[in-house]
Amino acid sequence: DTMRRVVRQSKFRHVFGQAVKNDQCYDDIRVSRVTWDSSFCAVNPRFVAIIVDASGGGAFLVLPLHKTGRIDKSYPTVCGHTGPVLDIDWCPHNDQVIASGSEDCTVMVWQIPENGLTLSLTEPVVVLEGHSKRVGIVAWHPTARNVLLSAGCDNAIIIWNVGTGEALINLDDMHVDMIYNVSWNRNGSLICTASKDKKVRVIDPRKQEIVAEKEKTHEGARPMRAIFLADGNIFTTGFSRMSERQLALWNPKNMEEPIALHEMDTSNGVLLPFYDPDTNIIYLCGKGDSSIRYFEITDESPYVHYLNTFSSKEPQRGMGFMPKRGLDVNKCEIARFFKLHERKCEPIIMTVPRKSDLFQDDLYPDTAGPEAALEAEEWFEGKNADPLLISLKHGYIPGKNRDLKVVKKNILDNKPAGNKKTDLINAPRKAADASNSQNDAKLEEILKELKSIKDTISNQDERISKLEQQLAKIAD
């Protein structure tokens, strides 16, 4: 041990966090008091969205980032749900599109006007109905456009094509107990889930099979979290049998033993992990804690290296995490959190102190940009693609977003909605055959009509040219 350098070299050793001044906070917000372990806040380079208390239904605020200060009680909200909103997630490929899951068993997808709300928004672009109990988790696909995952207290995970409003994959027989969280891997080919039965599962959603699973990932009974890292490993937070908070690192190809397992403390708040794939730093925000701890993940022992803790006085009710393209690269900002208090939202900025004013390319490798690498249909057909990266050298300028268009397919053309393999095999073939023969008959009819119109046109063409010749003769 004496041979080991006492202090590990890392450019993130001196990362320090700082809360912004009071006038840059968002004040007088009634943050939701629902007992649910989601982060209650979602941010992107344009907006911060916060789930708020709403009488008779569910609502969330969407504020342009610059709209700091006191938020008027009458400020418009997004309020189409009939039950409390439990989770919200911005679309990574369109900064004006946000999804929400609610106790009313639905998922709604909303288009926010470019400059924010001037009136309350009650009409979603699309309502996704398929869960039989409240929906506590929504998560967009990282690289395919319009693919959204939702998980409910019915222990089912549904993957939607938002562009058509259809549920295309329904994983309803993989979890026997409540799902605590779901995480996509970097290219969106796999998901990992943490569940109340203390299992972490790695699932291939398109093959609808469990690729790997670990029982008793953490022995304690309190909620766990599991997220994918950029290299394909899985990071988990949970509790020991003695109710100590733990974090662990796993290789999904061999889940027998963790790569690393650390005990942290005996607080009882659920640890929400936020991960930055560009720097390989994980920030842990405990619900009800007043601190953010951060760790660097490397491939040398002990693999999970403690960096530092940002502490403040007030406990956090929830937390938003800004994507890389929303940060100020001129100030060497490597992360920005939006910490929810009882009645306000306070941005916290994490920076790496550097003397130079030049762009620090070691802090900002190319990062996931807003362009989708795949269309929904390609992904459902089996294609994979890594995120399309952009350079932050000259900062990120948000482009124009295209509106989300939802084209509901004709019910007659629909494949059977049931997604279980058995359903597909035993789907009511007769109905399909009947509609097929109807379609064939219709096709015949249309083709006949087309032919007759074409014939008429060509006859008329001949007639016109004859008349023109006659006219020419008379004119001569």
N, C-alpha and C positions, 0 to 999 in steps of 0.2 A: 504493500500500500504506500510505503514511503516513496517508492519509485514513481507512483502516479503523480502527475502535476496536481498541485493542490487545487488550482482553479482551472477549469476547462476553458480553452480558448473558444469564444463564440462571439460573433458580432452582435448578438442579441442580449449579451450579458447585462448591458446597461439600459435596456429598454425601460423607459419610465412612463407612467401614466399620469395624466393631468386632467382634472375636470375643467370644463370651460367656465367662463365668468357667468354670473347669474343672468345677465341680459341675453345670453346665448342659449339659455334653457327654454323649454316649452312649459309654460306654467299654467296652473289651474286646470289640470286634466283629471277627470275622475277615472283613474285606471281601474279596469275590471277587478271585481273581488271574487270572481269565480274560483273555486278550488280546483285548479287543473294545472298540471306541471308543464305548460308550454311557455314560450318566452314572451307572449303577449305583445310583441313588438317586431316589426319587420321594416328594414330600411333599404333604400337603393340610392343611386346618385341624384335622384330628383326628390324623393318623398320619404317621410317617416310615417309609418302606419302604427296605430296603437289601439288595442282593444279596450273599449271603455264600458263603464256601467250604463245600461240603457234600460229605461222602464218599459216593460212589455215588449220583449224581443231582444235582438242582439245588434250591436253596432260597433263600428270602429272609426277612428279619426284617420284622415289622410291629410298630412300637412306638408306643403312644400318645405324643403329643408331650411329656406331662409326665413320662414314664418315663425321666428322665435318670439319670446316674450309671453305675455298673458294671452291665453286663448279664450276668446269669448264663449260664454255658455251656449250661445245660439249658433256657434260655428257648425256648419253642415257636417253630417256624418254619412257613412255608408251603412244603411240600415234596412236591408231587405229581409234579414233572417227573422223568424218568429221565436227563436230561442237564443240564449246567450252564444256569442261567438267564442270558440275555444282555440282556434289556431288560424294564422294568416301567413301567406307566403307570396312574395313578389315573384313574378315570372322573370327568369334570368335573361330572357330574350326580348323582353318588351317592358320598359320601365313604367308603362302606364297600365299594366295588367296585373291584378292581384287576385289570389284565390282565398276563400275563407271557408272553414268548416265549423259546424254549429251543433248545438244540442238539438236543433230541429231535424237532425238526420240528413241534412242536405249539405252539398258543397256548392258554393256560388262563385262564379268568375266575373270580375268587374273590370270595366274600362274606365280609368280615371282621366278626366280632361287634362290637356297638356299643362295648364297653369294651376291645376288643383280644383277643388270643388267650390262652386259659388252657391249651389243648392244641394240639399241632401240627396243622396243617390239611393233610389229604392229599386231600380230595375237592373238586375244583373244582365250581362251579355248571355249567360247560360246558367241554368240550374241543373246540377248533376244529382240525380236521384237513384239510389241503389242500396244505400245502407239502411239497416232496420233499427239501428240505435245511434246515439250521438256520434258525431264525427270529430275526433280530437286531434287529428294529424292531417295536414296537407303538405305535399312536397313536390315541386316541379322537377321534371327530368332535367339533368344538367346540360344535355347536348341536343336533345330532339325537340323540335318546336311543338308546342301545344299538347305535350304529354304530361299528365298530372296524376299523381298518386294520392289516394286518400285512405286513411285507416280509421276504423270506428270501434265503438265499444261492443259491436257485434263480432269482434275478433276477425273481421274480414279486411283484406286490403284490395282496393279496386284501382285499376289503372285505366284512365280515361283518355280518349282522343277528344280534347276540348273543341277542336275545329268542327267536329260532327256531333258533339254532345253525347257520344256513345261510351258505354263501359266496355272495354275490349278484353280486359283480363280481370278475372275475379278469383282471388286467392282466399277462399273462405273455409278451407279445411286444414290449414297449416298451423293455426294458433288455437290452443285450447283455453287460453286465458288472455287477459287484457294486454294489448300491445302498448308498450311505453313510448317507443319511438321507432322511426324507420329512417334509414339513411341510404341514399344512392351511392354507388362507387363513382370513380372519376368519369368514366365514359357511359355510365348509366346502363351497364349490362347486367349488374347484380344489385340486390338490395340486402342490407342487413337489418335485423330487427331485435329489439330487446323486449322481453315479455315478462308478465307477472309470474310465470312458472319458472323464473330464474334462468331461462334459456336464451342464448343468443343464436339466431339462425341466419345463415347466409342462403339467400334464395335466388334462383334464376327465374325471374317472373314470366319470361316468354315460354320457357319449357315447363313452367309451373312445378318446379321441383326444388327440394331443399338440398343444397350442395354441401353444406357443412353445418354442424350445430354443436354447441357446448352447453352441457347441463351445469347448473350451479356455477355460472360464470362468477357471480359474487354470492356468498352464502346468505347474506342478510335479506330480510323480507322487504326492505324499502325499495322504491323504484330505481331501476338501472337506466343507463343510456349506452348505446353502441353506435359508433360512427366509423365510416370507411376513411382511411388515409389515402394519400395519393399513390403510395406504393402498393396498395391492395391489402395492407394489414388493417386490423380493426382495433380501435381504441374504445375501452369501456370505462364507465364510472358506476360505482354501486356501493354496497355496504357489506362489511364483514359480519360474521355471526355476532360479534361483540358490538355491532352498530357503529363501527368506525368507517369513515368514508374511505373508499379505495379507488385507485385507478389502475388499469391494466392494459397491456398491449398483447395482441394475439395474431398468430399467423393462421388464416383460414384453411391453409392446406394441412395444418396439424394443430388441432384445437385442444390436444391433451393437456398441455401445460402452457401457461402464459409466457411470452417472451420476457415480460417484466410485470411486477405487481408491487404497488406501493400503498402503504397505509398513509392517510393524511391526517385526519382529526376526528373528533367525535360529534361534530355538529350534525343536525338531522335534516338540513336542507338538501334537496335533490341537486346534484351538480349538473349544470347544463354545459356541455362542451361546445366551444366554437373553434373551428379549425381553419387555419390559413394554409392551403396547399403550397403556396409559393415560398413561404419561409419555414414550413413544417413546424409552426408553433401552434400549440393548443392552449386556449384560454378557458379556464374553468370558472363559471359564475354560479355560485350556490344560491338557490332561491332563499331569500331571507338572510343571506350573508351580506356583509358590507365590504367584501373584497373580491378582487379578480386575481386568481393565481395563474401564472403562465409557465409553460414547459416547452422545451424544444425536443423534438423527436429526432434521433439520429440512428445510424446503424451500428454504433459502438456502445458497449455496455456503459452505464445501466439503461441505455436506449431512451428512457424518458428522463430528461434532465430538467430539474427545477431551475427556473430563471429568477423569478421575483414575484412579489405580490403588490398589487395596487390596493390600497385601503382607503376607505372613506368612513364617514360617521353613520350615514343612513343605510338601512338594509335595502336590498333591491327586490322589487316585486316581479321584475321581468327584465329582459335585455334584448336589444337589437344589435346586429353586427353588420357593419357596412361592407359591401363587396369592395375588392381592391380598387376597382376603377373609380370609386367615389372618394378616394383619399387624396390628400394634398401632398404630392411627391416632392414639392419644393421645400416642405418642412420636415422631410424624412419621416412622415407619418406612416406607420406600418399597420395600424388597426384603429378603428373608431367604434366605440360602443355607445349605445343609447340606453342609459340606465333608467328604469322606471321606478319612481318613488310612489308614495300614496297619491300625490297630487301633481307630480311633475315628471318631465323626462329630461335627463341631464346627459349631454354628450360627454364622453371621456375619450381623450386622445392619447394614443400610445406612440411614442416617437423613439427613434434611435439617435442619440446625440452625435452629430457630425460637424466638423469645422467648416467643411467646404460647402459652397452653394451649388456646386455642379450636381447634375443628375446622378444618383447613386445606383448604378445598374446592378450591384450585388444585392441591394435591398429589394429591387423591383425587377425580377425576371419577367418575361412576357407572361401576361395573366389572361384568364378567360375573358373574352370579349362578349358583346351582346348578340353576336350573330349565332344562330343555331347551326350546328354542323349537319343535322339530319332533319328531314320532315317526319312528322308522326308516322306516316304510312311506312316509310323506309325502316323505322325502328321496329314497328310491329311485325314487319316482314323478316326481321332478324339481323338487320345491319347494325354495326356499332361504329361510333366515331368519337375521338377525343375532342375536348373543347377547342374551339378556334381561338387562338391566342392573339392578343394585341400588345403593342409596346406602350408603356406609360411615359416614355421619354419626354413628350411634350404635354403631359397631362391628358386627361380624358375629356373629350367634348361630346356630350350626349347628342346623338343624331336624332333624326325624325323617326318616330315609331309608327309602324303601320297599324291600323285599327284591327282589332281582333274580330274576324268574321266567323260566325258559326253557321255551317250549312247542315241543317238537319237532313239526314238521308230519308228518302221515301220509305215508309214502313214496309211496303211490299218488297223493296229490294233488299231488306235487311237480312243479314245472316241471323240464325237463331241467337238470341241475346245470351242464353246460358253459356257459360264459358268452360264449364267442366267438360273434360274430354267425353265423358259418357253422354252428357247432354247432346254434344255435337253429333255423336254417333246415332243416338236414338231420337234425334230431332224429328219432329213430325214431317216425314218425307212427303206424305200425301199432300199436305198443304203446299209444300214447295213445288211438287209436281203439278198440282192444279194451277198454281200461279205461273209456273213455267209454261204450261200449255196455253194459258190465257195470254201470256206475253208473246208466245210464238204466233198465236192467231192474230194478235194486234199488230205484230211485226209484218206479217203477210199483208194485212190490210193496208198498212202504211206504205209498204213497198209498191203495192198495186197502184195506190193513189199517186205516189210519186211518179211511177212510170207513165200513168195516163197524163199527168200534168206535163211531163217532159215531152211526150208525143205531141200534145196540143201545142206546146211552145214551138217545137220544130216545124209543125205544120204552119203555124202562124208566121214563123220566120220565112218559110218558102213563099207564102202568100205575100208578105211584105216586099220581098225582093222582086217578085213578079210585078207588083203594083209600081214599085220604084222604076223598073225598066219601062213600063208603059208610060209613066209620067215623063221619063227622060225623052222618049220618042216624041210625045206630044210637044214638049218644050222645043225640041229641035225643029 
